[in-house]
């Protein structure tokens, strides 16, 4: 059905898998298509996976997040942060795993800051590990390994201070503006 060998997926299979991901009524088939897009190994698959991040079925979203992580799609930072902010603990863990796989410090610093204050201990620990992977050795302990980041400010002494967000974002809304 796909490619010359059913076990080897190629770039030519990406549009067909994307069609299955978009059009199948079965959540199991959509989740399979998302996993298969990762196996194809083409960054162009993100065009399809991006939409699947907001699928109505959680298993499809989990598969799409995992695929984005496997493909190491750096431009997914905004989508993954938004998905993280409105998901349950299981999907939040998968988002942090994907961020660990992608490994782009500057792009995911804000999301890791959110994860550092997560109510789920496992998510906080994963955020701390991701911070250490990114070279935030002094930030990693502040990123939730010993408690919530909301309880104390981050103290970051590192060679690349711009990669570690030390201030909390100010809320935007009517009458307020971002600086």
C-alpha positions as CSV (number, residue, x, y, z in Angstrom):
1,X,0.0,0.0,0.0
2,X,2.8,2.5,0.9
3,X,6.1,2.5,-0.8
4,X,7.6,-0.5,-2.5
5,X,8.0,-2.4,0.8
6,X,5.3,-2.2,3.4
7,X,7.9,-1.9,6.1
8,X,10.0,0.9,4.6
9,X,8.2,4.2,4.5
10,X,9.6,7.1,2.3
11,X,8.9,10.7,1.6
12,X,6.5,9.6,-1.2
13,X,4.3,8.0,1.5
14,X,3.9,11.2,3.5
15,X,0.9,12.7,1.6
16,X,-1.0,9.4,1.7
17,X,-0.3,9.0,5.4
18,X,-1.4,12.6,5.9
19,X,-4.7,11.9,4.1
20,X,-5.3,8.9,6.4
21,X,-4.5,11.1,9.4
22,X,-7.0,13.8,8.2
23,X,-9.8,11.7,6.8
24,X,-10.0,8.4,8.8
25,X,-13.0,8.1,11.1
26,X,-11.0,5.6,13.2
27,X,-8.9,7.1,16.0
28,X,-6.7,4.0,15.9
29,X,-5.9,4.5,12.2
30,X,-5.2,8.2,12.8
31,X,-2.8,7.3,15.6
32,X,-1.2,4.7,13.4
33,X,-0.8,7.3,10.6
34,X,0.9,9.8,13.0
35,X,3.3,7.1,14.2
36,X,4.0,6.1,10.6
37,X,4.7,9.7,9.6
38,X,7.5,9.7,12.2
39,X,8.9,6.4,10.7
40,X,9.0,8.1,7.2
41,X,11.5,10.4,8.7
42,X,10.6,13.5,6.7
43,X,10.3,16.9,8.3
44,X,7.6,17.8,5.8
45,X,5.3,15.4,7.8
46,X,5.0,18.2,10.4
47,X,2.4,19.9,8.1
48,X,0.1,16.9,8.8
49,X,1.2,16.3,12.4
50,X,0.6,19.9,13.4
51,X,-3.1,19.5,12.7
52,X,-3.2,16.1,14.5
53,X,-1.9,17.8,17.7
54,X,-5.4,19.1,18.1
55,X,-7.3,15.9,17.2
56,X,-10.3,15.1,19.3
57,X,-8.8,11.8,20.4
58,X,-6.1,11.8,23.1
59,X,-4.3,8.8,21.6
60,X,-4.0,10.6,18.3
61,X,-2.6,13.6,20.0
62,X,-0.1,11.5,22.0
63,X,1.1,9.8,18.7
64,X,1.4,13.2,17.0
65,X,3.4,14.6,19.9
66,X,5.7,11.6,19.9
67,X,6.2,11.8,16.1
68,X,7.1,15.5,16.4
69,X,9.7,14.6,19.0
70,X,11.1,11.8,16.8
71,X,11.3,14.1,13.8
72,X,12.9,16.8,16.1
73,X,10.7,19.6,14.7
74,X,12.1,22.8,16.3
75,X,9.4,25.0,14.9
76,X,6.8,23.1,16.9
77,X,7.7,25.0,20.1
78,X,4.6,27.2,20.0
79,X,2.2,24.4,19.2
80,X,3.7,22.1,21.9
81,X,3.6,24.8,24.5
82,X,0.0,25.6,23.8
83,X,-0.9,21.9,23.8
84,X,1.0,21.4,27.1
85,X,-0.9,24.3,28.7
86,X,-4.4,22.8,28.0
87,X,-3.7,19.0,28.5
88,X,-3.9,16.4,31.2
89,X,-0.9,14.9,32.9
90,X,-0.4,12.0,30.5
91,X,-0.2,14.3,27.4
92,X,2.0,16.8,29.3
93,X,4.5,14.1,30.1
94,X,4.6,13.2,26.4
95,X,5.1,16.8,25.4
96,X,8.1,17.1,27.8
97,X,9.5,13.8,26.3
98,X,9.2,15.3,22.8
99,X,11.0,18.4,24.0
100,X,13.8,16.3,25.4
101,X,14.2,14.5,22.1
102,X,14.1,17.8,20.1
103,X,16.8,19.3,22.3
104,X,16.5,23.0,21.2
105,X,17.2,25.1,24.3
106,X,16.1,28.5,23.3
107,X,12.9,27.4,21.5
108,X,11.5,25.5,24.5
109,X,12.7,27.5,27.5
110,X,9.3,29.0,28.2
111,X,7.5,25.6,28.0
112,X,10.1,24.0,30.3
113,X,9.5,26.9,32.8
114,X,5.8,26.0,32.8
115,X,6.6,22.3,33.2
116,X,8.9,23.2,36.2
117,X,5.8,24.3,38.1
118,X,3.6,21.4,37.0
119,X,1.5,19.8,39.8
120,X,2.6,16.3,38.5
121,X,5.9,15.4,40.2
122,X,7.0,13.3,37.1
123,X,6.5,16.2,34.8
124,X,8.6,18.5,37.1
125,X,11.4,15.9,37.2
126,X,11.3,15.5,33.4
127,X,11.5,19.2,33.0
128,X,14.6,19.3,35.3
129,X,16.2,16.5,33.3
130,X,15.5,18.4,30.0
131,X,17.0,21.5,31.6
132,X,20.2,19.6,32.5
133,X,20.4,18.2,28.9
134,X,20.3,21.7,27.6
135,X,23.2,22.8,29.8
136,X,21.1,24.6,32.5
137,X,22.9,22.8,35.4
138,X,22.1,25.4,38.0
139,X,18.7,26.0,36.6
140,X,17.8,22.3,36.6
141,X,17.5,22.2,40.4
142,X,15.3,25.2,40.3
143,X,13.2,23.7,37.5
144,X,11.1,21.5,39.8
145,X,13.5,18.8,41.0
146,X,13.1,19.9,44.6
147,X,9.7,21.6,44.4
148,X,7.6,24.0,42.4
149,X,9.2,26.8,40.5
150,X,6.3,29.0,41.6
151,X,7.6,28.9,45.1
152,X,10.9,30.6,44.4
153,X,12.5,32.6,41.6
154,X,15.0,30.9,39.3
155,X,18.6,31.6,39.9
156,X,20.6,30.8,36.9
157,X,24.4,31.2,36.7
158,X,25.4,29.8,33.4
159,X,27.4,30.8,30.4
160,X,24.4,31.4,28.2
161,X,22.0,33.4,30.4
162,X,19.6,34.3,27.5
163,X,18.6,30.6,27.2
164,X,17.2,30.5,30.7
165,X,14.1,32.6,31.4
166,X,14.6,34.1,34.9
167,X,11.5,36.3,34.9
168,X,7.9,35.1,34.8
169,X,5.9,36.3,31.9
170,X,3.6,39.2,32.7
171,X,-0.1,38.6,32.0
172,X,-1.5,40.3,29.0
173,X,-5.0,41.5,28.8
174,X,-7.2,44.6,28.5
175,X,-5.3,47.6,29.7
176,X,-2.0,45.7,29.9
177,X,0.7,45.5,27.4
178,X,3.8,43.3,27.1
179,X,7.1,44.9,27.3
